[in-house]
């Protein structure tokens, strides 16, 4: 498994934030992600639930679906950077695809299951437990969501 330095974490999280900003410009909930292998971004994605009329079109799911088409098998050597703590669906996909490392920015106190309301990735009942790094550029990731929903209420 590859674990990157804090500096790399910030660099890749900035790329995930750029994807989240694309989502906000498309009137999607601003969550972005990048999938990294050997220090290179392999794929990037953002939430597309409204565009695809599919509540399951989270950026993590879209990335995992795409990579498994081109590279079937387990994803031990990949690192997923995502601006928001994964939900139960996405965490389940992380476990089943065996992503090696998950790095996220903002906590999700309502639906996050990688530390907020539960930590499914550390549940001993599952057979895969990725490395998890949280809080990378947390305030910037949180601000994207707060600003997006504040504008919706006006």
N, C-alpha and C positions, 0 to 999 in steps of 0.2 A: 504494500500500500504506500502511496505517495502522500506525504504531508508537506505542505508548503510553508514558507516563512510568513510571519505576520505581514511583511511588505507585500508579498504576493497576494495574500488574502485581500488586502485593501485594493490592490490593482484589479483583481478579478471582480470584487464586489462593486467597484465603480462601473464595470461593464454591465453587471446585472442591474445596477441603478439606471444606467442609460436605457436598458430595455424597459424598465418600469416607467420611465418617462415617455417612451414610445406608447406604452399602453395608456397612460393618462391622456396623451394627445389624441388617442383613438377612442376616448371615453370608456376605456376598460379600467377595472380596478388596477391601480399601478403596482403590480408585482412583476418582477423580472428575474430571469435566471440565465446562467451560463453553465455549460458543461465543459470541464477541463480535463485533459489527459496529457501527461508529460509536459506540463507547463504551457500548453496551447489550448485556446478556446476551440472546441470542436463544434459546438452548437450554441445558439442563443435563442431565447424565446421570451415572450411575455404573455400574461393572461389574455385569453381570447373568448371568454364566456359569452359576451354579447355578440361578437362578430359571428361566432359559430352557432349561436343559439343553443349552447350546451353548457350547463353549469359545471361540467366536469373538465372544461378546457382550461385547467390551471397550467401555468408555465412548466412546472415540474413534470406533469403528466405528458405534456406535449413533447418535451425534450426526451423523456425516457422512451416514449412511443417511437420517435424519429430515430434515435440511436439504435434501438433494437431491430429496426428494419434493415439498417445498413450493417450493423455489427451484432448479430444475434449472440446470445450467451450472457454471461454475468459481467457486471461492470465494476469489478473490484478496483481497477486502476483509474477510475474516474472520480473527480471531485465535482459535486454540485454546489454552485453558489446561488443562493436565492435571497431576495430582499426581505422576505417574510417567512417566519417559522412555518414549516409545512403542516398541513392539516392531516387528518387521519388517512384519507385516500392517498395523498401523495407520500406520506410516510410508509404506508403499506407497499406502494410501488418501489420505494427506496429499498425496503427490506427484500422484497421478492426479486428485484433486479440486482441486488447485492452491490449497490454503489458503495465505494470505499470510504468516502468522506463527504460530509454535508457541512456547509458553512452558510449560516444565515445571519441576516442583519437584525430586523425588528422582531420582538416577541409578539405573539398573537394570543392575548389573554382570553379570547372567546373561542378559538378553534385550533390553537397550536398544540400539537401533541409531541413536541420534541423538547419539552421542559415546562411549558406553561400550565396546561390543565392535566397533562399526563406526559410521560416520556416513553412512547412505544418503542423507540429505537434502543432503549436499554432494557426492555422487557425480556427477562430470561427465558420466557416461553417461546421466543422466536430464535431462529438459527443464524441470524445475521445481525451484527451490531456495529454499524459504521462509526468511524471517528466523527465527532460532532464538535464544531467550533461555532459559538454564538456571539452575538453582539458586535459583529464587524460593521462599522459605519452605521450603528444602530440609530442614532438620532436622524441621520440623513434619510435612512430607509423609512423610519416612522413618520417623518415630516411629509414625505410624498403621500402617504396614506391619509394623514390628518388633513393636509391641504386639499386633497381630492374630495374627501367627504364633506369638508367645510364648504367648499364651493357648491356641492350638490344641495346643501341645506339652504343656501341663499336664494 
